Amino acid sequence: MDEERVMTLPSRRPGIPELLITPVGAAVEPYRFETCTGDQRGPAAESTRAGVADVRLEVFVGEQGVPLLLEIDARDDLATTLHVLARGADGAPLAAGRILVDPGRPGLVHLGRLAVRRACRGTGLGVRVVAALEDAAWRRAAVDRDGTAAVVVVLAAQEQAMGFYARCGYTVLTGRSYLDAGIAHQDMARLVTR
């Protein structure tokens, strides 16, 4: 790899390797969206998963200091997990998120791991990723609610991002603040219908 094109995120723990992620200087439109399930294999799925990992590791591990061991979890590999990745016209991974579907709780999904790389913040890409995740949630988990197909999307919002989620139509559930990976969060939700 070309050294001037690779960002090194130093390891925060002995024995954990440094992360090498190609930096992004700007978001190049038009964006394209890719999806794959956690258990999906093949070149396209592996490329999507690698892009998702680059975005999440840069934002959560590199910027926010979330331990690598907490950021990547077993739910990433489940058949009921759907990953969404936004790429720029140049192929660079720009933003990502995932939907967790619990077959035992029809009509309810969890949106999580939403991350937008610094160069793309403020461009509207985050809102578009949320919309893509909601569309995927509706397609995978909507149930009939009084004659309308709908799904409840819940998320654990970092408190510093609650305004963003409110602009996307999410409301606070309990107002109770809690720490996740050392970062203050609150639960929010939105009913998604067509």
C-alpha positions in Angstrom: 0.0 0.0 0.0 1.1 3.5 -0.7 2.2 4.9 2.7 0.9 8.4 2.1 -2.5 7.1 1.4 -2.9 4.9 4.5 -3.9 6.2 7.9 -2.6 4.3 10.8 -4.7 4.2 13.9 -2.5 3.3 16.8 -3.4 0.3 19.0 -4.7 1.2 22.4 -3.7 -2.1 23.9 -0.6 -4.2 23.7 -0.9 -7.2 21.4 -3.6 -5.5 19.2 -2.3 -4.5 15.8 -2.5 -1.0 14.3 -5.3 -0.4 11.9 -4.5 0.7 8.4 -7.4 2.6 6.7 -7.2 4.6 3.5 -8.2 8.2 4.4 -10.9 10.1 2.6 -10.4 13.7 1.8 -13.9 14.4 0.3 -17.2 12.8 -0.5 -17.4 12.2 -4.3 -21.0 12.0 -5.5 -23.0 10.3 -6.7 -23.2 7.9 -3.8 -24.1 4.3 -4.2 -25.5 2.0 -1.5 -24.5 -1.6 -0.9 -26.0 -4.1 1.5 -25.1 -7.5 2.7 -26.3 -9.8 5.5 -23.9 -10.8 8.3 -23.5 -14.3 7.0 -23.3 -13.5 3.3 -20.1 -14.6 1.5 -18.5 -13.9 -1.8 -16.4 -11.1 -3.3 -19.2 -8.4 -3.3 -20.2 -9.2 0.3 -16.6 -9.2 1.5 -15.9 -5.9 -0.2 -19.0 -4.4 1.5 -18.0 -5.8 4.9 -14.4 -4.4 4.5 -15.8 -1.0 3.7 -18.2 -1.1 6.6 -15.2 -2.1 8.9 -13.1 0.8 7.6 -15.8 3.4 8.3 -16.7 2.0 11.8 -13.1 1.5 12.9 -12.1 5.0 11.8 -15.0 6.7 13.5 -15.6 4.6 16.6 -12.1 3.3 17.4 -9.9 6.0 15.9 -11.9 9.1 16.7 -14.0 8.1 19.7 -11.6 5.7 21.4 -14.0 2.8 21.6 -12.0 -0.4 22.2 -11.7 -2.6 19.1 -12.9 -5.5 21.2 -16.2 -3.7 21.9 -16.7 -2.3 18.4 -16.7 -5.6 16.5 -19.2 -8.0 17.9 -20.7 -11.4 17.1 -23.9 -9.8 15.8 -22.0 -8.5 12.8 -21.9 -12.1 11.4 -25.5 -13.1 11.9 -27.9 -13.9 9.1 -30.4 -11.5 10.7 -28.0 -8.6 10.6 -28.1 -6.3 7.5 -25.1 -4.0 6.8 -25.5 -0.9 4.7 -22.5 0.9 3.2 -22.5 4.2 1.3 -19.6 4.5 -1.2 -18.5 7.6 -3.2 -18.3 7.6 -7.0 -14.6 6.9 -6.5 -15.4 3.7 -4.6 -14.3 5.0 -1.2 -16.4 3.8 1.8 -18.0 6.9 3.3 -20.7 5.9 5.8 -22.2 2.7 7.3 -24.8 1.3 9.6 -26.5 -1.9 10.5 -30.0 -3.3 11.3 -30.4 -6.1 13.8 -33.6 -8.1 13.3 -34.8 -10.4 16.1 -37.2 -13.1 14.6 -38.7 -13.4 18.1 -39.8 -9.8 18.1 -41.7 -9.2 14.8 -42.1 -5.6 13.8 -39.1 -4.3 15.9 -35.5 -3.8 14.7 -32.5 -2.1 16.2 -30.5 0.4 14.1 -26.9 0.7 15.2 -23.3 1.3 14.4 -24.2 4.4 12.2 -21.0 6.1 11.3 -20.1 8.8 8.8 -16.5 9.6 8.0 -15.4 13.2 9.0 -15.1 14.4 5.4 -18.7 13.5 4.7 -20.4 15.0 7.8 -22.7 17.9 7.1 -23.3 16.7 3.5 -26.7 15.0 4.1 -25.1 11.6 3.7 -26.0 10.5 7.3 -29.7 11.2 6.7 -29.5 9.2 3.4 -27.9 6.2 5.3 -30.6 6.4 8.0 -33.3 6.3 5.2 -31.6 3.3 3.5 -31.5 1.5 6.9 -35.1 2.3 7.6 -36.1 1.1 4.1 -34.2 -2.2 4.7 -35.8 -2.5 8.1 -39.3 -2.0 6.6 -38.6 -4.6 3.9 -37.3 -7.2 6.3 -39.4 -6.8 9.4 -42.6 -4.8 8.8 -45.8 -6.2 10.3 -49.4 -5.2 9.9 -50.4 -2.5 12.4 -54.1 -1.7 12.0 -54.0 -2.2 8.2 -50.6 -0.6 7.6 -47.3 -2.3 7.2 -44.9 -0.8 9.8 -41.8 -1.5 11.8 -40.5 0.2 15.0 -36.9 1.1 14.6 -35.1 1.6 18.0 -31.5 2.9 18.5 -29.1 3.8 21.2 -28.1 7.3 20.3 -24.9 8.9 21.5 -26.2 12.0 23.3 -24.1 14.3 21.1 -26.0 12.8 18.1 -29.5 13.0 19.5 -30.3 16.2 17.5 -29.4 14.5 14.3 -31.7 11.6 15.1 -34.5 13.9 16.1 -34.2 15.6 12.7 -34.6 12.1 11.2 -37.9 11.7 13.1 -36.7 9.8 16.2 -38.1 10.5 19.6 -36.5 9.8 23.0 -38.0 6.8 24.8 -37.3 7.2 28.5 -34.8 10.1 28.8 -32.5 7.8 30.8 -28.8 8.4 30.1 -26.4 5.4 30.2 -22.8 4.7 29.3 -22.0 2.4 26.4 -18.2 2.0 25.7 -17.7 5.0 28.0 -20.0 7.3 25.9 -23.3 8.7 27.1 -26.3 7.3 25.2 -30.1 7.5 25.3 -32.7 5.2 23.6 -34.7 6.7 20.7 -37.3 5.2 18.4 -39.4 5.8 15.3 -42.3 4.1 13.6 -41.6 3.5 9.9 -44.5 3.0 7.5 -45.1 3.3 3.8 
